[in-house]
Amino acid sequence: MTTVLCVPQWQGSASGKAPRLMAGARRAAELVPFDAVVTVPVLETAGEGA
């Protein structure tokens, strides 16, 4: 059984386009043959102190 762990982490990147990394993480997870996908929830906007 193969489980894919999708962690769409983008906070901390210096790039203004960093939030696009979330979509890239999801697309990359879809490329791997899997039995299950576990996605770690990540805030889609910058949090306090950003």
C-alpha positions as CSV (number, residue, x, y, z in Angstrom):
1,M,0.0,0.0,0.0
2,T,1.4,3.4,-1.0
3,T,0.4,6.5,0.9
4,V,1.3,10.0,-0.5
5,L,1.9,12.7,2.0
6,C,1.1,16.1,0.4
7,V,2.5,19.0,2.4
8,P,1.7,22.3,0.5
9,Q,4.1,24.4,2.6
10,W,4.9,27.8,1.2
11,Q,5.3,30.1,4.2
12,G,8.9,31.3,4.7
13,S,9.7,31.5,1.0
14,A,11.1,34.9,-0.1
15,S,9.3,34.6,-3.5
16,G,6.2,36.6,-4.1
17,K,4.8,33.7,-6.0
18,A,5.3,31.3,-3.1
19,P,1.6,30.6,-2.6
20,R,1.6,28.9,-6.0
21,L,3.7,26.1,-4.4
22,M,0.5,24.8,-2.8
23,A,-1.0,23.9,-6.2
24,G,2.3,22.4,-7.3
25,A,2.4,20.2,-4.2
26,R,-1.1,18.9,-5.0
27,R,-0.2,18.3,-8.7
28,A,3.0,16.5,-7.8
29,A,1.1,14.2,-5.4
30,E,-1.2,13.3,-8.3
31,L,1.8,12.0,-10.3
32,V,2.6,9.2,-7.9
33,P,0.6,6.0,-8.0
34,F,-1.1,5.8,-4.7
35,D,-3.6,3.9,-2.6
36,A,-4.3,6.9,-0.3
37,V,-3.3,10.6,-0.1
38,V,-3.0,12.5,3.2
39,T,-2.9,16.3,2.8
40,V,-1.6,18.3,5.7
41,P,-3.7,21.5,6.1
42,V,-1.8,24.7,5.5
43,L,-3.1,28.2,5.8
44,E,-3.6,29.7,2.3
45,T,-2.8,33.2,3.4
46,A,0.0,34.6,5.4
47,G,-0.6,34.4,9.1
48,E,0.1,36.8,11.9
49,G,3.8,38.0,11.9
50,A,4.2,37.5,8.2
